[in-house]
Amino acid sequence: MYHLPLSLRSMNKEEFDTLISKTDKPIIIDFWATWCKPCQIAKPILQKVAVDYADQIQFVQINADESHEILSEYHIMSIPTVVSFRNGSLLARVTGVQSEGSYRAMFESAASGAEFRLPMAPLDRTIRLLGGGAIIIAGITNSAWYLIVLGAIVAFLGIYDRCPIWAAITGFFKKLSK
């Protein structure tokens, strides 16, 4: 039976390095604090997802107030921050409370070894598309080409994650950089 979670009151840098490098499974770590209200919101969501991935992922919660050395090493400035590691290498990081779908995507990418992309929230997508459209309209009515271009860029930021051409271009450059 899986016990949730492996909560650690404090951990020094050496213990942390051992933890992330000596596990046979990917590891997801939630940095939290007892006084942090967003942490209390994220905790049950993370624990629910962790149960679903218990056979593939090791889930650990670390009290940020008692592990300053680790927070400094990994430049964790706010909590909750959730990070994933595989073979001692940092795979992904999200800060702030996320949706269950976002946490599931993080666990899935850690389990499969795929690149993690934080899904765009529908509200964010809508705001970008509507804002871009409004800027384009302002550019057309004022005959200002720079507003049309700016509006197109803002609107594109609402759909870039679903654009196959953008994915192909960025994938090409990622391969070149390796």
Phi, psi and omega per residue, in radians:
M1 nan 2.468 -3.112
Y2 -1.564 2.274 3.105
H3 -1.814 2.271 -3.109
L4 -1.879 2.625 -0.704
P5 -1.546 3.115 2.982
L6 -1.437 1.569 -3.107
S7 -1.573 2.282 -3.111
L8 -2.039 2.180 -3.104
R9 -1.150 -0.729 3.095
S10 -2.707 2.782 -3.116
M11 -2.729 2.379 3.075
N12 -1.594 3.044 -3.049
K13 -1.067 -0.710 -3.125
E14 -1.144 -0.762 3.106
E15 -1.102 -0.705 3.137
F16 -1.127 -0.813 3.125
D17 -1.044 -0.690 3.088
T18 -1.129 -0.767 -3.134
L19 -1.033 -0.832 -3.059
I20 -1.362 -0.356 -3.099
S21 -1.774 -0.349 -3.048
K22 -1.759 0.134 -3.141
T23 -1.630 2.546 3.138
D24 -1.485 -0.183 3.119
K25 -1.993 2.770 2.975
P26 -1.065 2.707 -3.089
I27 -2.228 2.383 3.068
I28 -2.054 2.253 -3.050
I29 -2.088 2.270 3.095
D30 -1.834 2.017 3.044
F31 -1.597 2.120 -3.011
W32 -2.461 3.056 3.033
A33 -2.587 2.653 -3.090
T34 -1.147 -0.534 -3.096
W35 -1.479 -0.149 -3.013
C36 -1.481 1.928 3.139
K37 -1.120 -0.771 3.080
P38 -1.050 -0.582 3.093
C39 -1.104 -0.669 3.141
Q40 -1.198 -0.522 3.077
I41 -1.273 -0.735 -3.091
A42 -1.279 -0.524 -3.027
K43 -0.949 -0.919 -3.122
P44 -1.166 -0.541 3.103
I45 -1.154 -0.843 3.132
L46 -1.077 -0.740 -3.130
Q47 -1.131 -0.662 3.103
K48 -1.098 -0.814 -3.141
V49 -1.160 -0.686 -3.140
A50 -1.066 -0.652 3.102
V51 -1.087 -0.728 -3.127
D52 -1.156 -0.473 -3.118
Y53 -1.918 0.315 -3.035
A54 -1.009 -0.558 -3.127
D55 -1.429 -0.186 -3.091
Q56 -1.998 -0.461 -3.006
I57 -2.255 2.457 2.974
Q58 -1.656 2.180 -3.103
F59 -1.908 2.273 -3.100
V60 -2.334 2.438 3.025
Q61 -1.978 2.290 -3.122
I62 -2.135 2.277 3.110
N63 -1.257 1.996 -3.080
A64 -1.138 -0.534 -3.119
D65 -1.160 -0.393 -3.066
E66 -1.968 0.221 -3.107
S67 -2.394 0.900 -3.056
H68 -1.060 -0.614 -3.102
E69 -1.088 -0.701 -3.141
I70 -1.224 -0.764 3.135
L71 -1.050 -0.710 3.116
S72 -1.151 -0.781 -3.120
E73 -1.052 -0.690 -3.078
Y74 -1.774 0.216 3.068
H75 0.936 0.801 3.092
I76 -1.566 1.924 -3.045
M77 -1.762 -0.356 3.140
S78 -2.537 2.795 -3.113
I79 -2.257 2.693 0.022
P80 -1.275 2.457 2.986
T81 -2.189 2.259 3.140
V82 -2.037 2.214 -3.131
V83 -2.168 2.652 3.069
S84 -2.160 2.498 -3.136
F85 -2.268 2.589 2.975
R86 -2.400 2.167 -3.137
N87 0.923 0.672 3.096
G88 1.440 -0.065 -3.128
S89 -1.773 2.388 3.105
L90 -1.223 2.185 3.128
L91 -1.699 -0.805 -3.034
A92 -2.716 2.841 3.120
R93 -2.631 2.367 2.984
V94 -2.303 2.487 -3.140
T95 -2.120 2.438 -3.118
G96 1.608 2.923 3.133
V97 -1.238 2.313 3.121
Q98 -2.035 2.926 3.068
S99 -1.312 2.853 3.087
E100 -1.041 -0.664 3.114
G101 -1.073 -0.680 3.115
S102 -1.163 -0.761 3.103
Y103 -1.142 -0.688 3.088
R104 -1.061 -0.716 3.110
A105 -1.078 -0.676 3.124
M106 -1.160 -0.801 3.121
F107 -1.104 -0.742 -3.134
E108 -1.103 -0.751 3.140
S109 -1.167 -0.636 3.095
A110 -1.171 -0.697 -3.126
A111 -1.193 -0.683 -3.066
S112 -1.583 -0.309 -3.094
G113 1.487 0.090 3.133
A114 -1.362 2.828 3.108
E115 -1.199 2.423 -3.136
F116 -1.603 2.277 3.021
R117 -2.228 2.162 3.113
L118 -1.212 2.102 -3.128
P119 -1.098 2.487 3.120
M120 -1.368 2.341 3.116
A121 -1.222 2.511 3.135
P122 -0.974 -0.653 3.124
L123 -1.125 -0.744 3.097
D124 -1.057 -0.772 -3.141
R125 -1.063 -0.798 -3.117
T126 -1.109 -0.781 3.136
I127 -1.071 -0.740 -3.140
R128 -1.148 -0.750 -3.139
L129 -1.169 -0.798 3.134
L130 -1.167 -0.727 3.109
G131 -1.093 -0.769 3.105
G132 -1.094 -0.729 3.108
G133 -1.094 -0.726 3.129
A134 -1.120 -0.693 3.121
I135 -1.177 -0.679 3.096
I136 -1.082 -0.800 3.118
I137 -1.057 -0.748 3.099
A138 -1.076 -0.667 3.123
G139 -1.179 -0.678 3.129
I140 -1.187 -0.791 -3.103
T141 -1.191 -0.452 -3.139
N142 -1.788 0.072 -3.099
S143 0.923 0.738 -3.130
A144 -1.930 1.789 -3.084
W145 -1.091 -0.601 -3.119
Y146 -1.128 -0.561 3.072
L147 -1.247 -0.618 3.099
I148 -1.117 -0.786 3.115
V149 -1.126 -0.784 3.118
L150 -1.063 -0.764 3.113
G151 -1.084 -0.692 3.110
A152 -1.121 -0.698 3.113
I153 -1.137 -0.789 3.136
V154 -1.088 -0.776 3.122
A155 -1.110 -0.702 3.121
F156 -1.075 -0.587 3.110
L157 -1.129 -0.259 3.073
G158 -1.502 -0.249 -3.091
I159 -2.261 -0.042 -3.020
Y160 -0.982 -0.581 -3.105
D161 -1.224 -0.231 3.119
R162 -1.912 0.044 -3.060
C163 -1.544 2.023 -3.115
P164 -1.155 -0.540 3.118
I165 -1.173 -0.763 3.108
W166 -1.087 -0.736 3.129
A167 -1.093 -0.705 3.130
A168 -1.163 -0.746 -3.130
I169 -1.142 -0.864 -3.131
T170 -1.162 -0.629 3.080
G171 -1.092 -0.694 3.106
F172 -1.059 -0.821 -3.120
F173 -1.227 -0.524 3.067
K174 -1.156 -0.675 3.105
K175 -1.160 -0.676 3.116
L176 -1.132 -0.618 -3.084
S177 -1.326 -0.249 -3.120
K178 -1.491 nan nan
